[in-house]
Amino acid sequence: MKKEIKLYTWPFCPYSNGAKKLLDEKGIPYTDIDIFKNDDLRYQLQAETHHYSIPFVFIGDTCIGGFSDLKELDEKGELSDLIDKK
């Protein structure tokens, strides 16, 4: 069973759009949660993850960081394995 991917994004953020494009091109499903007008959720995510840039990328219950972290996992060939791990 694949882990669920959640992206916490802003609508006009190039890094948010880059993360969505990468996953779309790979055919990887994800849930996009717009936090542009939800400062409380953004602050909560920052406090819980110690990640301070947009987007927040979660694979399962783990925040892997942002777009650059997602891209790095993909370039190393580790993204699919991480999604497929139980």
PDB file of N, CA, C and O in Angstrom, chain B, residues numbered from 101:
ATOM      1  N   MET B 101       0.832  -1.183   0.000  1.00  0.00           N
ATOM      2  CA  MET B 101       0.000   0.000   0.000  1.00  0.00           C
ATOM      3  C   MET B 101       0.881   1.253   0.000  1.00  0.00           C
ATOM      4  O   MET B 101       1.837   1.349   0.770  1.00  0.00           O
ATOM      5  N   LYS B 102       0.555   2.191  -0.855  1.00  0.00           N
ATOM      6  CA  LYS B 102       1.331   3.420  -0.956  1.00  0.00           C
ATOM      7  C   LYS B 102       0.937   4.396   0.145  1.00  0.00           C
ATOM      8  O   LYS B 102      -0.218   4.456   0.568  1.00  0.00           O
ATOM      9  N   LYS B 103       1.925   5.153   0.592  1.00  0.00           N
ATOM     10  CA  LYS B 103       1.664   6.185   1.587  1.00  0.00           C
ATOM     11  C   LYS B 103       0.981   7.373   0.921  1.00  0.00           C
ATOM     12  O   LYS B 103       1.235   7.684  -0.242  1.00  0.00           O
ATOM     13  N   GLU B 104       0.118   8.020   1.673  1.00  0.00           N
ATOM     14  CA  GLU B 104      -0.570   9.206   1.176  1.00  0.00           C
ATOM     15  C   GLU B 104       0.395  10.390   1.149  1.00  0.00           C
ATOM     16  O   GLU B 104       1.204  10.571   2.059  1.00  0.00           O
ATOM     17  N   ILE B 105       0.294  11.185   0.093  1.00  0.00           N
ATOM     18  CA  ILE B 105       1.102  12.396  -0.020  1.00  0.00           C
ATOM     19  C   ILE B 105       0.191  13.598   0.139  1.00  0.00           C
ATOM     20  O   ILE B 105      -0.861  13.692  -0.493  1.00  0.00           O
ATOM     21  N   LYS B 106       0.617  14.517   0.998  1.00  0.00           N
ATOM     22  CA  LYS B 106      -0.114  15.769   1.184  1.00  0.00           C
ATOM     23  C   LYS B 106       0.840  16.928   0.937  1.00  0.00           C
ATOM     24  O   LYS B 106       1.964  16.950   1.438  1.00  0.00           O
ATOM     25  N   LEU B 107       0.367  17.885   0.157  1.00  0.00           N
ATOM     26  CA  LEU B 107       1.109  19.114  -0.077  1.00  0.00           C
ATOM     27  C   LEU B 107       0.334  20.258   0.552  1.00  0.00           C
ATOM     28  O   LEU B 107      -0.850  20.440   0.265  1.00  0.00           O
ATOM     29  N   TYR B 108       0.984  21.021   1.397  1.00  0.00           N
ATOM     30  CA  TYR B 108       0.397  22.233   1.969  1.00  0.00           C
ATOM     31  C   TYR B 108       1.016  23.386   1.191  1.00  0.00           C
ATOM     32  O   TYR B 108       2.211  23.653   1.313  1.00  0.00           O
ATOM     33  N   THR B 109       0.201  24.069   0.390  1.00  0.00           N
ATOM     34  CA  THR B 109       0.708  24.970  -0.634  1.00  0.00           C
ATOM     35  C   THR B 109       0.082  26.361  -0.578  1.00  0.00           C
ATOM     36  O   THR B 109      -0.888  26.610   0.138  1.00  0.00           O
ATOM     37  N   TRP B 110       0.682  27.258  -1.369  1.00  0.00           N
ATOM     38  CA  TRP B 110       0.099  28.557  -1.693  1.00  0.00           C
ATOM     39  C   TRP B 110      -0.173  28.534  -3.192  1.00  0.00           C
ATOM     40  O   TRP B 110       0.609  27.945  -3.939  1.00  0.00           O
ATOM     41  N   PRO B 111      -1.257  29.154  -3.658  1.00  0.00           N
ATOM     42  CA  PRO B 111      -1.653  29.028  -5.064  1.00  0.00           C
ATOM     43  C   PRO B 111      -0.678  29.622  -6.076  1.00  0.00           C
ATOM     44  O   PRO B 111      -0.567  29.091  -7.181  1.00  0.00           O
ATOM     45  N   PHE B 112       0.028  30.692  -5.749  1.00  0.00           N
ATOM     46  CA  PHE B 112       0.900  31.322  -6.739  1.00  0.00           C
ATOM     47  C   PHE B 112       2.376  31.149  -6.411  1.00  0.00           C
ATOM     48  O   PHE B 112       3.221  31.887  -6.917  1.00  0.00           O
ATOM     49  N   CYS B 113       2.680  30.180  -5.572  1.00  0.00           N
ATOM     50  CA  CYS B 113       4.057  29.905  -5.162  1.00  0.00           C
ATOM     51  C   CYS B 113       4.734  29.005  -6.199  1.00  0.00           C
ATOM     52  O   CYS B 113       4.237  27.914  -6.477  1.00  0.00           O
ATOM     53  N   PRO B 114       5.862  29.442  -6.779  1.00  0.00           N
ATOM     54  CA  PRO B 114       6.524  28.609  -7.787  1.00  0.00           C
ATOM     55  C   PRO B 114       7.009  27.268  -7.233  1.00  0.00           C
ATOM     56  O   PRO B 114       7.055  26.278  -7.964  1.00  0.00           O
ATOM     57  N   TYR B 115       7.369  27.228  -5.959  1.00  0.00           N
ATOM     58  CA  TYR B 115       7.834  25.969  -5.369  1.00  0.00           C
ATOM     59  C   TYR B 115       6.668  25.011  -5.138  1.00  0.00           C
ATOM     60  O   TYR B 115       6.807  23.801  -5.316  1.00  0.00           O
ATOM     61  N   SER B 116       5.523  25.556  -4.742  1.00  0.00           N
ATOM     62  CA  SER B 116       4.312  24.733  -4.617  1.00  0.00           C
ATOM     63  C   SER B 116       3.938  24.159  -5.973  1.00  0.00           C
ATOM     64  O   SER B 116       3.640  22.971  -6.099  1.00  0.00           O
ATOM     65  N   ASN B 117       3.958  25.019  -6.988  1.00  0.00           N
ATOM     66  CA  ASN B 117       3.609  24.567  -8.337  1.00  0.00           C
ATOM     67  C   ASN B 117       4.626  23.568  -8.869  1.00  0.00           C
ATOM     68  O   ASN B 117       4.264  22.643  -9.596  1.00  0.00           O
ATOM     69  N   GLY B 118       5.900  23.747  -8.514  1.00  0.00           N
ATOM     70  CA  GLY B 118       6.929  22.794  -8.924  1.00  0.00           C
ATOM     71  C   GLY B 118       6.711  21.417  -8.317  1.00  0.00           C
ATOM     72  O   GLY B 118       6.885  20.401  -8.991  1.00  0.00           O
ATOM     73  N   ALA B 119       6.331  21.385  -7.047  1.00  0.00           N
ATOM     74  CA  ALA B 119       6.064  20.102  -6.381  1.00  0.00           C
ATOM     75  C   ALA B 119       4.878  19.402  -7.034  1.00  0.00           C
ATOM     76  O   ALA B 119       4.923  18.199  -7.287  1.00  0.00           O
ATOM     77  N   LYS B 120       3.810  20.162  -7.306  1.00  0.00           N
ATOM     78  CA  LYS B 120       2.629  19.569  -7.945  1.00  0.00           C
ATOM     79  C   LYS B 120       2.966  19.064  -9.341  1.00  0.00           C
ATOM     80  O   LYS B 120       2.517  17.989  -9.740  1.00  0.00           O
ATOM     81  N   LYS B 121       3.759  19.840 -10.090  1.00  0.00           N
ATOM     82  CA  LYS B 121       4.135  19.435 -11.450  1.00  0.00           C
ATOM     83  C   LYS B 121       4.964  18.150 -11.423  1.00  0.00           C
ATOM     84  O   LYS B 121       4.733  17.244 -12.224  1.00  0.00           O
ATOM     85  N   LEU B 122       5.918  18.073 -10.513  1.00  0.00           N
ATOM     86  CA  LEU B 122       6.756  16.874 -10.413  1.00  0.00           C
ATOM     87  C   LEU B 122       5.895  15.643 -10.151  1.00  0.00           C
ATOM     88  O   LEU B 122       6.046  14.621 -10.819  1.00  0.00           O
ATOM     89  N   LEU B 123       4.995  15.742  -9.181  1.00  0.00           N
ATOM     90  CA  LEU B 123       4.141  14.596  -8.856  1.00  0.00           C
ATOM     91  C   LEU B 123       3.175  14.282  -9.997  1.00  0.00           C
ATOM     92  O   LEU B 123       2.938  13.113 -10.302  1.00  0.00           O
ATOM     93  N   ASP B 124       2.614  15.315 -10.629  1.00  0.00           N
ATOM     94  CA  ASP B 124       1.712  15.103 -11.767  1.00  0.00           C
ATOM     95  C   ASP B 124       2.424  14.376 -12.904  1.00  0.00           C
ATOM     96  O   ASP B 124       1.878  13.437 -13.482  1.00  0.00           O
ATOM     97  N   GLU B 125       3.645  14.811 -13.224  1.00  0.00           N
ATOM     98  CA  GLU B 125       4.401  14.196 -14.324  1.00  0.00           C
ATOM     99  C   GLU B 125       4.737  12.737 -14.035  1.00  0.00           C
ATOM    100  O   GLU B 125       4.862  11.936 -14.960  1.00  0.00           O
ATOM    101  N   LYS B 126       4.883  12.391 -12.771  1.00  0.00           N
ATOM    102  CA  LYS B 126       5.178  11.007 -12.400  1.00  0.00           C
ATOM    103  C   LYS B 126       3.911  10.190 -12.174  1.00  0.00           C
ATOM    104  O   LYS B 126       3.983   8.987 -11.924  1.00  0.00           O
ATOM    105  N   GLY B 127       2.750  10.842 -12.260  1.00  0.00           N
ATOM    106  CA  GLY B 127       1.489  10.136 -12.050  1.00  0.00           C
ATOM    107  C   GLY B 127       1.270   9.735 -10.603  1.00  0.00           C
ATOM    108  O   GLY B 127       0.575   8.758 -10.321  1.00  0.00           O
ATOM    109  N   ILE B 128       1.860  10.487  -9.689  1.00  0.00           N
ATOM    110  CA  ILE B 128       1.745  10.179  -8.263  1.00  0.00           C
ATOM    111  C   ILE B 128       0.602  11.010  -7.681  1.00  0.00           C
ATOM    112  O   ILE B 128       0.650  12.239  -7.731  1.00  0.00           O
ATOM    113  N   PRO B 129      -0.417  10.363  -7.132  1.00  0.00           N
ATOM    114  CA  PRO B 129      -1.542  11.117  -6.564  1.00  0.00           C
ATOM    115  C   PRO B 129      -1.158  11.806  -5.249  1.00  0.00           C
ATOM    116  O   PRO B 129      -0.322  11.318  -4.490  1.00  0.00           O
ATOM    117  N   TYR B 130      -1.789  12.939  -5.013  1.00  0.00           N
ATOM    118  CA  TYR B 130      -1.530  13.699  -3.791  1.00  0.00           C
ATOM    119  C   TYR B 130      -2.759  14.524  -3.444  1.00  0.00           C
ATOM    120  O   TYR B 130      -3.639  14.737  -4.277  1.00  0.00           O
ATOM    121  N   THR B 131      -2.801  14.978  -2.217  1.00  0.00           N
ATOM    122  CA  THR B 131      -3.838  15.895  -1.760  1.00  0.00           C
ATOM    123  C   THR B 131      -3.199  17.264  -1.620  1.00  0.00           C
ATOM    124  O   THR B 131      -2.180  17.414  -0.946  1.00  0.00           O
ATOM    125  N   ASP B 132      -3.799  18.269  -2.258  1.00  0.00           N
ATOM    126  CA  ASP B 132      -3.297  19.641  -2.216  1.00  0.00           C
ATOM    127  C   ASP B 132      -4.135  20.440  -1.221  1.00  0.00           C
ATOM    128  O   ASP B 132      -5.345  20.585  -1.394  1.00  0.00           O
ATOM    129  N   ILE B 133      -3.490  20.949  -0.190  1.00  0.00           N
ATOM    130  CA  ILE B 133      -4.178  21.727   0.840  1.00  0.00           C
ATOM    131  C   ILE B 133      -3.654  23.160   0.781  1.00  0.00           C
ATOM    132  O   ILE B 133      -2.495  23.422   1.105  1.00  0.00           O
ATOM    133  N   ASP B 134      -4.520  24.083   0.363  1.00  0.00           N
ATOM    134  CA  ASP B 134      -4.161  25.496   0.228  1.00  0.00           C
ATOM    135  C   ASP B 134      -4.152  26.142   1.613  1.00  0.00           C
ATOM    136  O   ASP B 134      -5.183  26.207   2.283  1.00  0.00           O
ATOM    137  N   ILE B 135      -2.974  26.622   2.038  1.00  0.00           N
ATOM    138  CA  ILE B 135      -2.873  27.265   3.352  1.00  0.00           C
ATOM    139  C   ILE B 135      -2.600  28.763   3.224  1.00  0.00           C
ATOM    140  O   ILE B 135      -2.174  29.401   4.186  1.00  0.00           O
ATOM    141  N   PHE B 136      -2.844  29.321   2.044  1.00  0.00           N
ATOM    142  CA  PHE B 136      -2.552  30.737   1.801  1.00  0.00           C
ATOM    143  C   PHE B 136      -3.241  31.648   2.813  1.00  0.00           C
ATOM    144  O   PHE B 136      -2.632  32.595   3.310  1.00  0.00           O
ATOM    145  N   LYS B 137      -4.479  31.374   3.113  1.00  0.00           N
ATOM    146  CA  LYS B 137      -5.234  32.227   4.036  1.00  0.00           C
ATOM    147  C   LYS B 137      -5.432  31.567   5.402  1.00  0.00           C
ATOM    148  O   LYS B 137      -6.306  31.966   6.170  1.00  0.00           O
ATOM    149  N   ASN B 138      -4.620  30.561   5.695  1.00  0.00           N
ATOM    150  CA  ASN B 138      -4.765  29.846   6.963  1.00  0.00           C
ATOM    151  C   ASN B 138      -3.458  29.928   7.756  1.00  0.00           C
ATOM    152  O   ASN B 138      -2.708  28.956   7.849  1.00  0.00           O
ATOM    153  N   ASP B 139      -3.203  31.109   8.323  1.00  0.00           N
ATOM    154  CA  ASP B 139      -1.964  31.309   9.072  1.00  0.00           C
ATOM    155  C   ASP B 139      -1.847  30.373  10.266  1.00  0.00           C
ATOM    156  O   ASP B 139      -0.748  29.922  10.590  1.00  0.00           O
ATOM    157  N   ASP B 140      -2.966  30.076  10.926  1.00  0.00           N
ATOM    158  CA  ASP B 140      -2.915  29.187  12.092  1.00  0.00           C
ATOM    159  C   ASP B 140      -2.362  27.815  11.726  1.00  0.00           C
ATOM    160  O   ASP B 140      -1.527  27.267  12.446  1.00  0.00           O
ATOM    161  N   LEU B 141      -2.825  27.259  10.608  1.00  0.00           N
ATOM    162  CA  LEU B 141      -2.334  25.951  10.173  1.00  0.00           C
ATOM    163  C   LEU B 141      -0.866  26.042   9.771  1.00  0.00           C
ATOM    164  O   LEU B 141      -0.083  25.145  10.081  1.00  0.00           O
ATOM    165  N   ARG B 142      -0.488  27.120   9.082  1.00  0.00           N
ATOM    166  CA  ARG B 142       0.912  27.286   8.674  1.00  0.00           C
ATOM    167  C   ARG B 142       1.817  27.349   9.908  1.00  0.00           C
ATOM    168  O   ARG B 142       2.857  26.692   9.946  1.00  0.00           O
ATOM    169  N   TYR B 143       1.429  28.130  10.907  1.00  0.00           N
ATOM    170  CA  TYR B 143       2.236  28.227  12.125  1.00  0.00           C
ATOM    171  C   TYR B 143       2.306  26.889  12.855  1.00  0.00           C
ATOM    172  O   TYR B 143       3.347  26.531  13.407  1.00  0.00           O
ATOM    173  N   GLN B 144       1.205  26.159  12.857  1.00  0.00           N
ATOM    174  CA  GLN B 144       1.187  24.834  13.487  1.00  0.00           C
ATOM    175  C   GLN B 144       2.150  23.892  12.766  1.00  0.00           C
ATOM    176  O   GLN B 144       2.918  23.175  13.408  1.00  0.00           O
ATOM    177  N   LEU B 145       2.110  23.894  11.432  1.00  0.00           N
ATOM    178  CA  LEU B 145       3.016  23.043  10.656  1.00  0.00           C
ATOM    179  C   LEU B 145       4.470  23.427  10.909  1.00  0.00           C
ATOM    180  O   LEU B 145       5.325  22.555  11.061  1.00  0.00           O
ATOM    181  N   GLN B 146       4.753  24.727  10.954  1.00  0.00           N
ATOM    182  CA  GLN B 146       6.119  25.175  11.220  1.00  0.00           C
ATOM    183  C   GLN B 146       6.596  24.707  12.591  1.00  0.00           C
ATOM    184  O   GLN B 146       7.728  24.244  12.733  1.00  0.00           O
ATOM    185  N   ALA B 147       5.742  24.829  13.591  1.00  0.00           N
ATOM    186  CA  ALA B 147       6.113  24.418  14.948  1.00  0.00           C
ATOM    187  C   ALA B 147       6.352  22.913  15.036  1.00  0.00           C
ATOM    188  O   ALA B 147       7.271  22.467  15.722  1.00  0.00           O
ATOM    189  N   GLU B 148       5.529  22.137  14.344  1.00  0.00           N
ATOM    190  CA  GLU B 148       5.638  20.678  14.416  1.00  0.00           C
ATOM    191  C   GLU B 148       6.791  20.126  13.590  1.00  0.00           C
ATOM    192  O   GLU B 148       7.389  19.115  13.959  1.00  0.00           O
ATOM    193  N   THR B 149       7.111  20.785  12.466  1.00  0.00           N
ATOM    194  CA  THR B 149       8.090  20.219  11.534  1.00  0.00           C
ATOM    195  C   THR B 149       9.436  20.930  11.536  1.00  0.00           C
ATOM    196  O   THR B 149      10.424  20.376  11.054  1.00  0.00           O
ATOM    197  N   HIS B 150       9.491  22.143  12.070  1.00  0.00           N
ATOM    198  CA  HIS B 150      10.687  22.987  12.006  1.00  0.00           C
ATOM    199  C   HIS B 150      11.088  23.263  10.562  1.00  0.00           C
ATOM    200  O   HIS B 150      12.261  23.488  10.265  1.00  0.00           O
ATOM    201  N   HIS B 151      10.110  23.244   9.677  1.00  0.00           N
ATOM    202  CA  HIS B 151      10.276  23.585   8.260  1.00  0.00           C
ATOM    203  C   HIS B 151       9.530  24.895   8.069  1.00  0.00           C
ATOM    204  O   HIS B 151       8.383  25.021   8.498  1.00  0.00           O
ATOM    205  N   TYR B 152      10.172  25.880   7.426  1.00  0.00           N
ATOM    206  CA  TYR B 152       9.582  27.220   7.420  1.00  0.00           C
ATOM    207  C   TYR B 152       9.249  27.759   6.037  1.00  0.00           C
ATOM    208  O   TYR B 152       8.787  28.894   5.921  1.00  0.00           O
ATOM    209  N   SER B 153       9.466  26.995   5.009  1.00  0.00           N
ATOM    210  CA  SER B 153       9.136  27.481   3.670  1.00  0.00           C
ATOM    211  C   SER B 153       7.938  26.715   3.116  1.00  0.00           C
ATOM    212  O   SER B 153       7.564  25.656   3.620  1.00  0.00           O
ATOM    213  N   ILE B 154       7.354  27.278   2.074  1.00  0.00           N
ATOM    214  CA  ILE B 154       6.202  26.685   1.402  1.00  0.00           C
ATOM    215  C   ILE B 154       6.730  26.000   0.149  1.00  0.00           C
ATOM    216  O   ILE B 154       7.579  26.586  -0.522  1.00  0.00           O
ATOM    217  N   PRO B 155       6.295  24.827  -0.204  1.00  0.00           N
ATOM    218  CA  PRO B 155       5.259  24.004   0.398  1.00  0.00           C
ATOM    219  C   PRO B 155       5.813  23.116   1.522  1.00  0.00           C
ATOM    220  O   PRO B 155       7.023  22.960   1.683  1.00  0.00           O
ATOM    221  N   PHE B 156       4.896  22.554   2.276  1.00  0.00           N
ATOM    222  CA  PHE B 156       5.206  21.476   3.206  1.00  0.00           C
ATOM    223  C   PHE B 156       4.815  20.189   2.484  1.00  0.00           C
ATOM    224  O   PHE B 156       3.670  20.038   2.056  1.00  0.00           O
ATOM    225  N   VAL B 157       5.749  19.274   2.350  1.00  0.00           N
ATOM    226  CA  VAL B 157       5.483  18.013   1.654  1.00  0.00           C
ATOM    227  C   VAL B 157       5.496  16.886   2.686  1.00  0.00           C
ATOM    228  O   VAL B 157       6.501  16.647   3.355  1.00  0.00           O
ATOM    229  N   PHE B 158       4.368  16.206   2.797  1.00  0.00           N
ATOM    230  CA  PHE B 158       4.250  15.073   3.713  1.00  0.00           C
ATOM    231  C   PHE B 158       4.105  13.788   2.917  1.00  0.00           C
ATOM    232  O   PHE B 158       3.299  13.707   1.990  1.00  0.00           O
ATOM    233  N   ILE B 159       4.887  12.788   3.284  1.00  0.00           N
ATOM    234  CA  ILE B 159       4.719  11.434   2.766  1.00  0.00           C
ATOM    235  C   ILE B 159       4.334  10.591   3.974  1.00  0.00           C
ATOM    236  O   ILE B 159       5.139  10.364   4.878  1.00  0.00           O
ATOM    237  N   GLY B 160       3.101  10.138   3.971  1.00  0.00           N
ATOM    238  CA  GLY B 160       2.558   9.520   5.177  1.00  0.00           C
ATOM    239  C   GLY B 160       2.462  10.585   6.252  1.00  0.00           C
ATOM    240  O   GLY B 160       1.941  11.674   6.009  1.00  0.00           O
ATOM    241  N   ASP B 161       2.957  10.278   7.427  1.00  0.00           N
ATOM    242  CA  ASP B 161       2.917  11.230   8.540  1.00  0.00           C
ATOM    243  C   ASP B 161       4.201  12.041   8.676  1.00  0.00           C
ATOM    244  O   ASP B 161       4.353  12.809   9.626  1.00  0.00           O
ATOM    245  N   THR B 162       5.121  11.876   7.736  1.00  0.00           N
ATOM    246  CA  THR B 162       6.434  12.508   7.840  1.00  0.00           C
ATOM    247  C   THR B 162       6.571  13.678   6.880  1.00  0.00           C
ATOM    248  O   THR B 162       6.320  13.544   5.682  1.00  0.00           O
ATOM    249  N   CYS B 163       6.971  14.830   7.415  1.00  0.00           N
ATOM    250  CA  CYS B 163       7.281  15.976   6.562  1.00  0.00           C
ATOM    251  C   CYS B 163       8.697  15.783   6.039  1.00  0.00           C
ATOM    252  O   CYS B 163       9.650  15.719   6.816  1.00  0.00           O
ATOM    253  N   ILE B 164       8.831  15.690   4.717  1.00  0.00           N
ATOM    254  CA  ILE B 164      10.155  15.503   4.128  1.00  0.00           C
ATOM    255  C   ILE B 164      10.815  16.841   3.805  1.00  0.00           C
ATOM    256  O   ILE B 164      11.971  16.874   3.384  1.00  0.00           O
ATOM    257  N   GLY B 165      10.093  17.941   3.997  1.00  0.00           N
ATOM    258  CA  GLY B 165      10.623  19.269   3.703  1.00  0.00           C
ATOM    259  C   GLY B 165       9.772  19.951   2.652  1.00  0.00           C
ATOM    260  O   GLY B 165       8.543  19.919   2.707  1.00  0.00           O
ATOM    261  N   GLY B 166      10.447  20.569   1.690  1.00  0.00           N
ATOM    262  CA  GLY B 166       9.757  21.316   0.647  1.00  0.00           C
ATOM    263  C   GLY B 166      10.042  20.765  -0.737  1.00  0.00           C
ATOM    264  O   GLY B 166      10.399  19.598  -0.898  1.00  0.00           O
ATOM    265  N   PHE B 167       9.876  21.628  -1.741  1.00  0.00           N
ATOM    266  CA  PHE B 167      10.042  21.206  -3.128  1.00  0.00           C
ATOM    267  C   PHE B 167      11.456  20.704  -3.407  1.00  0.00           C
ATOM    268  O   PHE B 167      11.628  19.676  -4.061  1.00  0.00           O
ATOM    269  N   SER B 168      12.472  21.423  -2.917  1.00  0.00           N
ATOM    270  CA  SER B 168      13.846  20.998  -3.209  1.00  0.00           C
ATOM    271  C   SER B 168      14.132  19.617  -2.622  1.00  0.00           C
ATOM    272  O   SER B 168      14.869  18.829  -3.216  1.00  0.00           O
ATOM    273  N   ASP B 169      13.556  19.324  -1.465  1.00  0.00           N
ATOM    274  CA  ASP B 169      13.740  18.002  -0.850  1.00  0.00           C
ATOM    275  C   ASP B 169      13.030  16.921  -1.662  1.00  0.00           C
ATOM    276  O   ASP B 169      13.562  15.829  -1.859  1.00  0.00           O
ATOM    277  N   LEU B 170      11.824  17.240  -2.128  1.00  0.00           N
ATOM    278  CA  LEU B 170      11.064  16.310  -2.970  1.00  0.00           C
ATOM    279  C   LEU B 170      11.821  16.033  -4.264  1.00  0.00           C
ATOM    280  O   LEU B 170      11.940  14.885  -4.693  1.00  0.00           O
ATOM    281  N   LYS B 171      12.329  17.094  -4.877  1.00  0.00           N
ATOM    282  CA  LYS B 171      13.083  16.967  -6.138  1.00  0.00           C
ATOM    283  C   LYS B 171      14.353  16.135  -5.934  1.00  0.00           C
ATOM    284  O   LYS B 171      14.698  15.300  -6.771  1.00  0.00           O
ATOM    285  N   GLU B 172      15.040  16.371  -4.823  1.00  0.00           N
ATOM    286  CA  GLU B 172      16.260  15.614  -4.531  1.00  0.00           C
ATOM    287  C   GLU B 172      15.967  14.125  -4.362  1.00  0.00           C
ATOM    288  O   GLU B 172      16.699  13.283  -4.882  1.00  0.00           O
ATOM    289  N   LEU B 173      14.900  13.800  -3.639  1.00  0.00           N
ATOM    290  CA  LEU B 173      14.514  12.391  -3.491  1.00  0.00           C
ATOM    291  C   LEU B 173      14.229  11.761  -4.844  1.00  0.00           C
ATOM    292  O   LEU B 173      14.613  10.619  -5.096  1.00  0.00           O
ATOM    293  N   ASP B 174      13.555  12.507  -5.717  1.00  0.00           N
ATOM    294  CA  ASP B 174      13.247  11.998  -7.048  1.00  0.00           C
ATOM    295  C   ASP B 174      14.523  11.790  -7.858  1.00  0.00           C
ATOM    296  O   ASP B 174      14.692  10.750  -8.494  1.00  0.00           O
ATOM    297  N   GLU B 175      15.420  12.773  -7.836  1.00  0.00           N
ATOM    298  CA  GLU B 175      16.664  12.678  -8.610  1.00  0.00           C
ATOM    299  C   GLU B 175      17.546  11.527  -8.134  1.00  0.00           C
ATOM    300  O   GLU B 175      18.270  10.932  -8.933  1.00  0.00           O
ATOM    301  N   LYS B 176      17.493  11.210  -6.855  1.00  0.00           N
ATOM    302  CA  LYS B 176      18.272  10.091  -6.306  1.00  0.00           C
ATOM    303  C   LYS B 176      17.585   8.745  -6.517  1.00  0.00           C
ATOM    304  O   LYS B 176      18.152   7.697  -6.207  1.00  0.00           O
ATOM    305  N   GLY B 177      16.352   8.778  -7.050  1.00  0.00           N
ATOM    306  CA  GLY B 177      15.607   7.543  -7.261  1.00  0.00           C
ATOM    307  C   GLY B 177      15.008   6.977  -5.984  1.00  0.00           C
ATOM    308  O   GLY B 177      14.668   5.796  -5.932  1.00  0.00           O
ATOM    309  N   GLU B 178      14.876   7.803  -4.956  1.00  0.00           N
ATOM    310  CA  GLU B 178      14.394   7.334  -3.657  1.00  0.00           C
ATOM    311  C   GLU B 178      12.920   7.647  -3.403  1.00  0.00           C
ATOM    312  O   GLU B 178      12.339   7.132  -2.447  1.00  0.00           O
ATOM    313  N   LEU B 179      12.313   8.476  -4.237  1.00  0.00           N
ATOM    314  CA  LEU B 179      10.941   8.915  -3.989  1.00  0.00           C
ATOM    315  C   LEU B 179       9.958   7.757  -4.027  1.00  0.00           C
ATOM    316  O   LEU B 179       9.150   7.601  -3.112  1.00  0.00           O
ATOM    317  N   SER B 180      10.016   6.950  -5.067  1.00  0.00           N
ATOM    318  CA  SER B 180       9.075   5.827  -5.189  1.00  0.00           C
ATOM    319  C   SER B 180       9.213   4.854  -4.032  1.00  0.00           C
ATOM    320  O   SER B 180       8.215   4.366  -3.502  1.00  0.00           O
ATOM    321  N   ASP B 181      10.458   4.567  -3.636  1.00  0.00           N
ATOM    322  CA  ASP B 181      10.680   3.650  -2.513  1.00  0.00           C
ATOM    323  C   ASP B 181      10.087   4.201  -1.224  1.00  0.00           C
ATOM    324  O   ASP B 181       9.492   3.458  -0.443  1.00  0.00           O
ATOM    325  N   LEU B 182      10.247   5.498  -0.999  1.00  0.00           N
ATOM    326  CA  LEU B 182       9.725   6.115   0.215  1.00  0.00           C
ATOM    327  C   LEU B 182       8.199   6.065   0.246  1.00  0.00           C
ATOM    328  O   LEU B 182       7.598   5.833   1.295  1.00  0.00           O
ATOM    329  N   ILE B 183       7.583   6.284  -0.909  1.00  0.00           N
ATOM    330  CA  ILE B 183       6.120   6.241  -1.002  1.00  0.00           C
ATOM    331  C   ILE B 183       5.608   4.820  -0.786  1.00  0.00           C
ATOM    332  O   ILE B 183       4.560   4.618  -0.173  1.00  0.00           O
ATOM    333  N   ASP B 184       6.350   3.838  -1.292  1.00  0.00           N
ATOM    334  CA  ASP B 184       5.912   2.443  -1.222  1.00  0.00           C
ATOM    335  C   ASP B 184       6.237   1.761   0.103  1.00  0.00           C
ATOM    336  O   ASP B 184       5.692   0.694   0.390  1.00  0.00           O
ATOM    337  N   LYS B 185       7.121   2.357   0.926  1.00  0.00           N
ATOM    338  CA  LYS B 185       7.494   1.740   2.204  1.00  0.00           C
ATOM    339  C   LYS B 185       6.313   1.695   3.142  1.00  0.00           C
ATOM    340  O   LYS B 185       5.472   2.594   3.150  1.00  0.00           O
ATOM    341  N   LYS B 186       6.259   0.647   3.929  1.00  0.00           N
ATOM    342  CA  LYS B 186       5.190   0.525   4.930  1.00  0.00           C
ATOM    343  C   LYS B 186       5.625   1.121   6.239  1.00  0.00           C
ATOM    344  O   LYS B 186       4.861   1.113   7.205  1.00  0.00           O
TER     345      LYS B 186
END
